[in-house]
Amino acid sequence: MTVTLADILSAAAVLRGRADATPMVPSPHMETRYGQPFWLKLEMTQPIGAFKLRGALNAVAKLPEGISGVTCCSTGNHGRGVAFAARERGLRAVVCMSELVPKTKVDGIRAFGADVHIRGRSQDTALAESQRLSEEQGLAQISPFDDAHVIAGQGTIGLEMLAKQPDLDMLLVPLSGGGLAAGVAAAAKAINPSIRLVGVSMDRGAAMAASLEAGRPVEVEEVESLADSLGGGIGLDNELTFAMCRDLLDEVVLVSEEEVYRALQTLYYEDRLIAEGACVVGLAAVQTGKVTLTGPTATILTGRNLDMEVFTRVVTGRDVTLGDMTIEGRPYEP
Ligand SMILES: *Cc1c(COP(=O)(O)O)cnc(C)c1O
């Protein structure tokens, strides 16, 4: 089972006029500094503040008639997308999340009229709750990443990026469960087989990276991160994204919390943009020299549903404490 260009084109037809075709803007700073044109795809400007609206709208649109409601587990943004899409179709939505999910994200989901169930300290417990609701109440379950319609929805980002810049040499894609990377890679490689796809995760609790390394889906410990949207496992019974990421990603790169901190500052001071930690992992991969640019490159700024208090600390160069770890503050230096 996989997701093809035809599935992604079908998703694009569902999304037309509903999820915005977001701007892709140049980063003069990155181009000057690293010598190649560099593009930022502004998915944080979607109506829910993140790209996950695409997959959620496509998956909810493709549910059969007569369904009573939907449920999902989420690190925040998928829940927001599902809540939005369910409200649009007049369906009840129950979003299951762990205690690690920041309060702004919980509030955002409730604001779209969904019920929120908080369970445990990992995505796995949230997933178990969502499965229980699905079985007991007949709600349709929509995986945040391991669902063909979700992957196809996210893949429409790849279509738009290549339509805007057909000569892209490399795409840097934030990587968690891999729905985004799988969809974008499927679209981009179908259009231009020689494009390089690099997945980027944080170096603590990167489940897809650990799974690709092990050659099969494995579990990792979840920890708090500046890139909180990249937390969570890929599911030991992963059906789609593990194989697609294995087959379509050319490389996976990991960045540290300090590197995410610095990239958030760069995006703010140089590009004057505000985004979640999860979005800047691609910038961090370049800044640290872990990825070398060999032609026009683009990354996806995936969302902006961040904790503004943490963000303010980052841009003013103060310490940030995440669970048992403290990132030592330092002012931005170009
Ligand atoms: C979900 C999410 C990601 C990662 O997407 P996956 O499909 O799980 O790999 C990246 N950034 C943001 C803001 C997200 O919400």
Ligand as a Chemical Component Dictionary entry (heavy atoms), coordinates in Angstrom:
data_LIG
# 
_chem_comp.id                   LIG 
_chem_comp.type                 NON-POLYMER 
_chem_comp.pdbx_formal_charge   0 
_chem_comp.three_letter_code    LIG 
# 
loop_
_chem_comp_atom.comp_id 
_chem_comp_atom.atom_id 
_chem_comp_atom.alt_atom_id 
_chem_comp_atom.type_symbol 
_chem_comp_atom.charge 
_chem_comp_atom.model_Cartn_x 
_chem_comp_atom.model_Cartn_y 
_chem_comp_atom.model_Cartn_z 
_chem_comp_atom.pdbx_ordinal 
LIG C1 C1 C 0 2.453 17.192 12.623 1  
LIG C2 C2 C 0 3.450 18.259 12.439 2  
LIG C3 C3 C 0 4.698 18.000 11.847 3  
LIG C4 C4 C 0 5.138 16.619 11.426 4  
LIG O1 O1 O 0 4.274 15.964 10.534 5  
LIG P1 P1 P 0 4.272 14.370 10.428 6  
LIG O2 O2 O 0 3.328 14.079 9.324  7  
LIG O3 O3 O 0 3.811 13.821 11.735 8  
LIG O4 O4 O 0 5.667 13.941 10.147 9  
LIG C5 C5 C 0 5.553 19.066 11.680 10 
LIG N1 N1 N 0 5.239 20.320 12.084 11 
LIG C6 C6 C 0 4.052 20.608 12.640 12 
LIG C7 C7 C 0 3.777 22.004 13.066 13 
LIG C8 C8 C 0 3.119 19.592 12.854 14 
LIG O5 O5 O 0 1.959 19.887 13.415 15 
# 
loop_
_chem_comp_bond.comp_id 
_chem_comp_bond.atom_id_1 
_chem_comp_bond.atom_id_2 
_chem_comp_bond.value_order 
_chem_comp_bond.pdbx_ordinal 
LIG C1 C2 SING 1  
LIG C2 C3 SING 2  
LIG C2 C8 DOUB 3  
LIG C3 C4 SING 4  
LIG C3 C5 DOUB 5  
LIG C4 O1 SING 6  
LIG O1 P1 SING 7  
LIG P1 O2 DOUB 8  
LIG P1 O3 SING 9  
LIG P1 O4 SING 10 
LIG C5 N1 SING 11 
LIG N1 C6 DOUB 12 
LIG C6 C7 SING 13 
LIG C6 C8 SING 14 
LIG C8 O5 SING 15 
# 
